[in-house]
Amino acid sequence: MNRTLLETKGLTITVGEKTIIREANLRFFETGLLPVLGENGAGKTTLLKKIFHESLNSSGWEWPLGKRKIAYLGHELGFYSSLSLEENLDYFGKLDGAHSMERRKELLKLFRLEKRIWDPIHLFSRGMKQKVAIMRVLLSSADLILFDEPYTGLDFESSNVLSSILNEEKKSRLILIVLHSVPKELQCTGEVSIRMGNVFVS
């Protein structure tokens, strides 16, 4: 049974003088893969940031099963470019406390980065940096993962690899992912649609 992980009622988000989300009632289940869709400026990124920054601390959000860990990947990739790939993964693994070395090796192989583990991140291409950032989030023990356009900078092969990984990850945790369009390989379990200030979760 897929139980409720997180919910809120009457969520209103205002940016400056503009209300981009108005009185939304949201309910998310423990597992699944939900693309967050909408026009540019609809509030997709803002919604994810709201969940990440406020859902654990604000009384407006409820965690029926108890508060859980959240991992977020936005447009800032969130690693130390002067450190090597291995050093970055070690650092974030220690912060998380539940980092799987077996899973790390698996992801390095899938993304074809196993031969670059001791290279400083600043030497990586844009696509390689994106893969490192994705790995950082996937290796966390978070029950809720928030991705903001993670396919940016990925080539065709890496995009397919990411879709395949997400199709598996959705079985054990909840993933919300901002997208302009849904890749055909991605097997979503529903969607979050933002239209004219309204949010629909299906």
C-alpha positions as CSV (number, residue, x, y, z in Angstrom):
1,M,0.0,0.0,0.0
2,N,1.4,3.4,-1.0
3,R,0.9,5.6,2.0
4,T,0.9,9.4,2.2
5,L,4.4,10.8,2.7
6,L,3.7,14.6,2.6
7,E,0.7,16.8,2.2
8,T,-0.3,20.5,2.5
9,K,-3.5,22.4,2.3
10,G,-4.1,25.9,1.0
11,L,-0.6,26.4,-0.2
12,T,-0.1,29.9,-1.7
13,I,3.3,30.9,-3.2
14,T,3.9,34.6,-3.9
15,V,7.0,36.0,-5.7
16,G,7.2,39.7,-5.3
17,E,3.7,41.0,-5.9
18,K,2.7,38.0,-8.1
19,T,0.9,35.0,-6.8
20,I,2.1,32.0,-8.8
21,I,0.4,29.2,-6.9
22,R,-2.9,29.9,-5.1
23,E,-4.6,27.8,-2.4
24,A,-3.3,24.4,-3.6
25,N,-4.0,21.2,-1.8
26,L,-1.2,18.7,-2.4
27,R,-0.7,15.1,-1.4
28,F,2.3,12.9,-2.2
29,F,2.7,9.2,-1.6
30,E,5.8,7.3,-0.3
31,T,7.0,6.1,-3.7
32,G,6.6,7.1,-7.3
33,L,8.0,9.3,-10.1
34,L,6.1,12.5,-10.8
35,P,7.2,15.0,-13.5
36,V,6.4,18.6,-12.5
37,L,5.0,20.3,-15.7
38,G,4.0,23.8,-16.7
39,E,4.8,26.8,-18.8
40,N,7.9,28.9,-18.1
41,G,7.3,31.0,-15.0
42,A,4.4,28.8,-13.8
43,G,6.2,28.1,-10.6
44,K,7.8,24.6,-11.1
45,T,11.2,25.4,-9.6
46,T,9.6,27.6,-6.9
47,L,7.4,24.7,-5.8
48,L,10.4,22.4,-5.5
49,K,12.4,25.0,-3.5
50,K,9.4,25.5,-1.2
51,I,9.2,21.8,-0.5
52,F,12.9,21.6,0.1
53,H,13.3,24.7,2.3
54,E,10.0,24.7,4.2
55,S,8.3,21.4,4.4
56,L,10.4,20.1,7.2
57,N,10.1,23.3,9.3
58,S,6.7,24.8,8.5
59,S,3.4,23.9,10.2
60,G,1.7,24.3,6.8
61,W,3.2,20.9,5.8
62,E,2.4,17.5,7.3
63,W,4.4,14.3,7.3
64,P,1.8,11.6,8.4
65,L,4.6,9.0,8.7
66,G,7.1,11.3,10.4
67,K,9.5,13.7,8.8
68,R,11.9,12.2,6.2
69,K,15.1,13.2,4.6
70,I,15.0,15.3,1.3
71,A,17.7,15.6,-1.4
72,Y,17.5,18.4,-3.9
73,L,19.3,19.1,-7.2
74,G,18.7,22.5,-8.7
75,H,20.5,24.5,-11.3
76,E,23.4,24.9,-8.9
77,L,25.2,21.5,-9.0
78,G,26.3,21.5,-5.4
79,F,29.8,20.0,-5.3
80,Y,33.4,21.2,-4.8
81,S,35.0,21.7,-8.2
82,S,38.5,21.8,-6.8
83,L,38.1,18.3,-5.4
84,S,38.2,15.1,-7.3
85,L,35.1,13.0,-8.1
86,E,36.1,10.5,-5.4
87,E,36.7,13.2,-2.8
88,N,33.4,14.8,-3.5
89,L,31.5,11.5,-3.2
90,D,33.4,10.7,0.0
91,Y,32.5,14.0,1.5
92,F,28.8,13.9,0.7
93,G,28.7,10.2,1.7
94,K,30.0,11.1,5.2
95,L,27.4,13.9,5.5
96,D,24.6,11.5,4.6
97,G,25.8,8.7,6.8
98,A,24.2,5.9,4.8
99,H,26.2,6.0,1.6
100,S,26.5,2.6,-0.2
101,M,29.9,2.0,-1.8
102,E,28.4,-0.8,-3.9
103,R,25.8,1.6,-5.3
104,R,28.5,4.2,-5.9
105,K,30.5,1.8,-8.0
106,E,27.4,0.8,-9.9
107,L,26.5,4.4,-10.7
108,L,30.1,5.2,-11.7
109,K,30.0,2.4,-14.2
110,L,26.6,3.3,-15.6
111,F,27.6,6.9,-16.2
112,R,31.1,5.8,-17.4
113,L,33.0,7.8,-14.9
114,E,34.9,5.0,-13.1
115,K,38.2,6.0,-14.9
116,R,37.9,9.7,-13.9
117,I,37.4,9.3,-10.1
118,W,40.7,11.1,-9.2
119,D,40.3,13.9,-11.7
120,P,39.4,17.4,-10.3
121,I,35.8,18.2,-11.1
122,H,36.7,21.5,-12.7
123,L,38.3,19.5,-15.6
124,F,35.0,17.8,-16.4
125,S,32.7,18.8,-19.3
126,R,29.3,20.2,-18.5
127,G,27.6,16.9,-19.1
128,M,30.1,15.1,-16.8
129,K,29.5,17.6,-14.0
130,Q,25.8,17.0,-14.4
131,K,26.3,13.3,-13.9
132,V,28.3,13.9,-10.8
133,A,25.6,16.1,-9.4
134,I,23.0,13.5,-10.2
135,M,25.1,10.8,-8.5
136,R,25.4,12.9,-5.4
137,V,21.6,13.0,-5.0
138,L,21.0,9.4,-5.9
139,L,23.5,8.2,-3.4
140,S,21.8,9.9,-0.6
141,S,19.4,8.0,1.7
142,A,16.7,10.6,1.1
143,D,13.1,9.4,1.0
144,L,12.1,12.3,-1.2
145,I,14.3,13.4,-4.2
146,L,13.7,16.7,-5.9
147,F,15.2,17.1,-9.4
148,D,15.1,20.4,-11.4
149,E,15.7,19.6,-15.0
150,P,18.4,16.9,-14.4
151,Y,18.6,16.0,-18.1
152,T,20.3,19.4,-18.9
153,G,23.7,18.8,-20.4
154,L,23.3,15.1,-20.8
155,D,23.9,13.3,-24.1
156,F,21.5,10.7,-25.5
157,E,23.2,7.7,-23.9
158,S,23.4,9.4,-20.5
159,S,19.8,10.5,-20.7
160,N,18.7,7.0,-21.3
161,V,20.8,5.8,-18.3
162,L,19.2,8.4,-16.1
163,S,15.7,7.4,-17.2
164,S,16.5,3.7,-16.5
165,I,17.8,4.6,-13.0
166,L,14.8,6.7,-12.1
167,N,12.4,4.0,-13.3
168,E,14.0,1.8,-10.6
169,E,14.4,4.4,-7.9
170,K,10.7,5.2,-8.0
171,K,10.0,1.8,-6.5
172,S,11.6,2.7,-3.2
173,R,11.2,6.5,-2.8
174,L,9.4,9.5,-4.1
175,I,10.9,11.5,-7.0
176,L,9.6,14.9,-8.2
177,I,11.3,16.1,-11.3
178,V,10.8,19.4,-13.1
179,L,10.8,18.8,-16.9
180,H,9.9,20.8,-20.0
181,S,8.9,17.5,-21.7
182,V,8.8,13.9,-20.5
183,P,11.4,11.6,-22.1
184,K,9.6,8.6,-23.7
185,E,11.8,6.2,-21.7
186,L,10.7,7.6,-18.4
187,Q,7.9,5.5,-16.7
188,C,6.1,8.1,-14.6
189,T,3.5,7.1,-12.1
190,G,1.5,10.4,-12.3
191,E,2.3,14.0,-12.7
192,V,2.2,17.5,-11.1
193,S,0.7,20.0,-13.4
194,I,0.8,23.8,-12.7
195,R,-1.6,25.9,-14.7
196,M,-2.7,29.5,-14.1
197,G,-1.8,29.4,-10.4
198,N,-3.5,26.0,-9.8
199,V,-1.6,22.8,-9.1
200,F,-3.0,19.4,-10.0
201,V,-1.5,16.1,-8.7
202,S,-2.5,13.0,-10.5
